[in-house]
Amino acid sequence: MKSAMLVTVGVGPTVADGIAFAIRSAHPNFVLFLVTAESESKTLPEVVSKAGIAEGEYACRRILGENDVERCALDCAEAIRHLVRREYAPEEIVADFTSGTKAMSAGLVAAGLEQEVGQLSYVHGERGESGRVVSGTERSERLKPNRLMARRDLRRAIDLFNTLRYDTCIDVLQGATRRTALPQIREQAGALKRLSEAYRAWDRFDHKTALDILVGLTGEPNLAEWGLKKQVERHKAFLYRLLKEKYTQDRAVDLWNNAERRAGEGRFDDATARLYRLLEYIAQVKLCREHRGLETGNLDVNNLPEGLREAYGKPSGRSGRVELGLVEAYGLLRDLEDPVGGRFMEDFEASDGPKGVLGLRNNSILAHGFGPVGEPGYGRACALVRRYLDVAFEGWGKKATEAEFPNLKIFIGASDHQRCAGGHRDRP
């Protein structure tokens, strides 16, 4: 396989020997030297001669801030990208940080990790009285920084999980498992990937898939180590209840939480669309569960009090069924003396009432209009829907809190599974 080498070049009596040894050990097709003005004139010619590099097989780039780690890292990163433009893949690049200033070496290692080079290398050997490596005793060490990059991937995946970017999180975790065969990394990545798949499905209202995955995680040791075992058990119970019945307070809570997640992402049109559905759903739950199984999509007028049958008995649309829109559903609840229906219809014409909020939704590009809802509009819709949730469902707020998605606080460090400072493991 072809390879390129990126080498920091310093000055000193035996520096050229060490660099030449590293190049001969790696057998690169091309070498890009990172030099200072001094090392370019004093060291580079000797390195080229001792390493036996022909013209056209190397080039050099000047490092201007050789004592500035950040500047060196940026210069080194650009040098790596230069090699990529020469059609060397990052995994085909060896970064040797043996020589140069400390800032140059640190900068090359940082850039190598950031740009995901294939190997890092350095030369060491027996040191003489001057503290320099004695020529002829050099040994080249090369390492693939897969473990470090896999840990970095895990940390990135945790951030992605916590910001609901489950698809990207799963992709990053798959990369982490490809990088290393270390059992600890692979186990952590595997558990986090399945957790991401579960909450991704839940976030898309695919509750059965979410429950199946969470059930499959039963006994997963990482959940206890990460302090998630009790929360996942609560979520399994929540999803089970939600799937068991069509009209349930749990589904109302789920719609509310989904709207809040969309708002947290700044997707206020999506969030408001969910609140509108929740407003419909509150009426559906109340009619079905507390008023003889009444359905807004196919109203059985025989289950209405006799005095209301004529008013609500006319079929609507082509279906031949009696179907109720949102306002009609709340009107029926009012006529049935249900408090949530009474509250809705009393509020309807108020400036902060349902009519104004429904107008916000209808003007959204996701409904019938052409503009965005925006955060203030979503806030108005939120306050309105919360008002009817409070009337319809006692204690719904506590359920909503219990059904919130996890926010992971996992420390990925040198030791085995750890929690953040102050965190505690769940006890089995």
Secondary structure as the mmCIF struct_conf table of DSSP 4:
data_model
#
loop_
_struct_conf.conf_type_id
_struct_conf.id
_struct_conf.beg_label_comp_id
_struct_conf.beg_label_asym_id
_struct_conf.beg_label_seq_id
_struct_conf.end_label_comp_id
_struct_conf.end_label_asym_id
_struct_conf.end_label_seq_id
STRN STRN1 ALA A 4 THR A 8
BEND BEND1 GLY A 12 GLY A 12
TURN_TY1_P TURN_TY1_P1 PRO A 13 THR A 14
HELX_RH_AL_P HELX_RH_AL_P1 VAL A 15 ALA A 26
BEND BEND2 ASN A 29 ASN A 29
STRN STRN2 PHE A 30 VAL A 35
HELX_RH_AL_P HELX_RH_AL_P2 ALA A 37 LYS A 42
TURN_TY1_P TURN_TY1_P2 THR A 43 THR A 43
HELX_RH_AL_P HELX_RH_AL_P3 LEU A 44 ALA A 51
TURN_TY1_P TURN_TY1_P3 GLY A 52 GLY A 52
HELX_LH_PP_P HELX_LH_PP_P1 ILE A 53 ALA A 54
TURN_TY1_P TURN_TY1_P4 GLU A 55 GLY A 56
BEND BEND3 GLU A 57 GLU A 57
STRN STRN3 TYR A 58 ARG A 62
BEND BEND4 LEU A 64 LEU A 64
TURN_TY1_P TURN_TY1_P5 GLU A 66 ASN A 67
HELX_RH_AL_P HELX_RH_AL_P4 VAL A 69 ARG A 85
TURN_TY1_P TURN_TY1_P6 ARG A 86 GLU A 87
HELX_RH_3T_P HELX_RH_3T_P1 PRO A 90 GLU A 92
STRN STRN4 ILE A 93 ASP A 96
BEND BEND5 THR A 98 GLY A 100
HELX_RH_AL_P HELX_RH_AL_P5 LYS A 102 GLN A 115
TURN_TY1_P TURN_TY1_P7 GLU A 116 GLU A 116
BEND BEND6 GLY A 118 GLY A 118
STRN STRN5 GLN A 119 HIS A 124
STRN STRN6 ARG A 127 ARG A 127
TURN_TY1_P TURN_TY1_P8 GLU A 129 SER A 130
BEND BEND7 GLY A 131 ARG A 132
STRN STRN7 VAL A 133 VAL A 133
HELX_LH_PP_P HELX_LH_PP_P2 VAL A 134 VAL A 134
TURN_TY1_P TURN_TY1_P9 SER A 135 GLY A 136
STRN STRN8 ARG A 139 LEU A 143
TURN_TY1_P TURN_TY1_P10 PRO A 145 PRO A 145
HELX_RH_AL_P HELX_RH_AL_P6 ASN A 146 ASN A 162
TURN_TY1_P TURN_TY1_P11 THR A 163 LEU A 164
HELX_RH_AL_P HELX_RH_AL_P7 TYR A 166 ARG A 179
HELX_RH_AL_P HELX_RH_AL_P8 PRO A 183 ASP A 203
TURN_TY1_P TURN_TY1_P12 ARG A 204 PHE A 205
HELX_RH_AL_P HELX_RH_AL_P9 HIS A 207 GLY A 216
TURN_TY1_P TURN_TY1_P13 LEU A 217 GLY A 219
HELX_RH_AL_P HELX_RH_AL_P10 PRO A 221 GLU A 225
TURN_TY1_P TURN_TY1_P14 TRP A 226 GLY A 227
HELX_RH_AL_P HELX_RH_AL_P11 LYS A 229 LYS A 244
BEND BEND8 LYS A 246 TYR A 247
HELX_RH_AL_P HELX_RH_AL_P12 GLN A 249 GLY A 264
TURN_TY1_P TURN_TY1_P15 GLU A 265 GLY A 266
HELX_RH_AL_P HELX_RH_AL_P13 PHE A 268 GLU A 290
TURN_TY1_P TURN_TY1_P16 HIS A 291 GLY A 293
TURN_TY1_P TURN_TY1_P17 THR A 296 GLY A 297
BEND BEND9 ASN A 298 ASN A 298
HELX_RH_3T_P HELX_RH_3T_P2 VAL A 301 ASN A 303
BEND BEND10 LEU A 304 LEU A 304
HELX_RH_AL_P HELX_RH_AL_P14 GLU A 306 TYR A 312
BEND BEND11 LYS A 314 LYS A 314
BEND BEND12 GLY A 317 GLY A 317
TURN_TY1_P TURN_TY1_P18 ARG A 318 SER A 319
BEND BEND13 ARG A 321 ARG A 321
HELX_RH_AL_P HELX_RH_AL_P15 LEU A 326 ASP A 335
TURN_TY1_P TURN_TY1_P19 LEU A 336 GLU A 337
HELX_RH_AL_P HELX_RH_AL_P16 PRO A 339 ASP A 347
TURN_TY1_P TURN_TY1_P20 PHE A 348 GLU A 349
BEND BEND14 ALA A 350 ALA A 350
TURN_TY1_P TURN_TY1_P21 SER A 351 ASP A 352
BEND BEND15 GLY A 353 GLY A 353
HELX_RH_AL_P HELX_RH_AL_P17 PRO A 354 ASN A 363
STRN STRN9 SER A 364 SER A 364
TURN_TY1_P TURN_TY1_P22 ILE A 365 HIS A 368
BEND BEND16 GLY A 369 PHE A 370
STRN STRN10 GLY A 371 GLY A 371
HELX_RH_AL_P HELX_RH_AL_P18 GLY A 374 ALA A 392
TURN_TY1_P TURN_TY1_P23 GLU A 394 GLY A 395
HELX_RH_AL_P HELX_RH_AL_P19 TRP A 396 GLU A 402
TURN_TY1_P TURN_TY1_P24 ALA A 403 ALA A 403
BEND BEND17 GLU A 404 GLU A 404
HELX_LH_PP_P HELX_LH_PP_P3 PHE A 405 PRO A 406
STRN STRN11 ILE A 410 PHE A 411
BEND BEND18 ALA A 414 HIS A 417
STRN STRN12 GLN A 418 ARG A 419
HELX_LH_PP_P HELX_LH_PP_P4 CYS A 420 CYS A 420
TURN_TY1_P TURN_TY1_P25 ALA A 421 GLY A 422
HELX_LH_PP_P HELX_LH_PP_P5 ARG A 425 ARG A 427
#
